[in-house]
Amino acid sequence: MRHFTNVKDIGPLFAALAKARYVKENPFADQALGKNKTLLMVFFNSSLRTRLSTQKAGLNLGMNVIVLDINQGAWKLETERGVIMDGDKSEHILEAIPVMGSYCDIIGVRSFARFESKQADYDEVILNQFIHYSGRPVFSMEAATRHPLQSFADLITIEEFKKSTRPKVVMTWAPHPRALPQAVPNSFAEWMNAYDCDFVITHPRGYELAPQFVGGARVEYDQDKALEGADFVYAKNWAAYADPNYGKVINTGRSWTVTKEKMALTNNAYFMHCLPVRRNMIVSDDVIESPQSIVIPEAANRVVSAQAVLKEILLSL
């Protein structure tokens, strides 16, 4: 594996899960792989779990790790071609990227959707520039349309906690005061569609995801109906995808908050969320603090997913 941006890059899912299980049970077994190799993590956006877990994964593999926060530790970068650079941006990304590549062996990139242009977001302009111009293997630490390290960790968590061979997994939209990207729900849907589960997406009308990510999932506009018999409930907010409302908040209805009453409709489901979470908007206190909440094991598995991916990339060098 040279680049990691989506579920197809990881190969057969059950083989990937077996490799992740090995990594989790033997976190320091492959330190020779990363010896004298440098991981560069480039952040255009804030991070807690992604930064800490990926840095930990690199260290577990014996790598040197450099973290670059573009907004605080570097020149402001211009990302568009043809721009007269007479403003506050001192360096163009097309010079910066190959320079970064000369200092490392693998690059991780985190760059959210900007909601300025749906085409630019869904063309993954920044991530693809790193792939095209760095000369190094590149993996996504969340891009405009996907968050594959999170989704891989989600899959590992479901595999660990499932009580049946084909669980019912429900991804539900929940309210949020700000417009959030579709990256996490897109990616979660993509991975669940590749997994062996009964997958349902529920959201208010107007929040339909791009068809290529919905895939064969069942879409249900009645949240209560969707939650019936669920084994896992994955709550997440996202802004509208369809024009003319792309990137906008069109519903803040608190009736979609995941509460104890909502969870009572399920098959004693586990509650999941990628974090950070807005309590009592996305989910009530009594749900996220309940024994069925697995958000902390889910977050811990971010180290496992990152390490499994980095190991596969190191093996390809």
Sequence and secondary structure as in RCSB ss.txt:
>XXXX:A:sequence
MRHFTNVKDIGPLFAALAKARYVKENPFADQALGKNKTLLMVFFNSSLRTRLSTQKAGLNLGMNVIVLDINQGAW
KLETERGVIMDGDKSEHILEAIPVMGSYCDIIGVRSFARFESKQADYDEVILNQFIHYSGRPVFSMEAATRHPLQ
SFADLITIEEFKKSTRPKVVMTWAPHPRALPQAVPNSFAEWMNAYDCDFVITHPRGYELAPQFVGGARVEYDQDK
ALEGADFVYAKNWAAYADPNYGKVINTGRSWTVTKEKMALTNNAYFMHCLPVRRNMIVSDDVIESPQSIVIPEAA
NRVVSAQAVLKEILLSL
>XXXX:A:secstr
   BSSGGGG SHHHHHHHHHHHHH TTTTHHHHTT EEEEEESS  SHHHHHHHHHHHHTT EEEEEEHHHHS 
 EE STT    SS  EEHHHHHHHHHHT SEEEEE    SS HHHHHTTHHHHHHHHHS S EEESS SS  HHH
HHHHHHHHHHH SSSS EEEEEE   SS   SHHHHHHHHHHHHSSSEEEEE  TT    HHHHTT EEES HHH
HHTT SEEEEE     STTSTT      GGGSB HHHHTTSSS EEE  S   BTTTB HHHHTSTTB HHHHHH
HHHHHHHHHHHHHHHH 
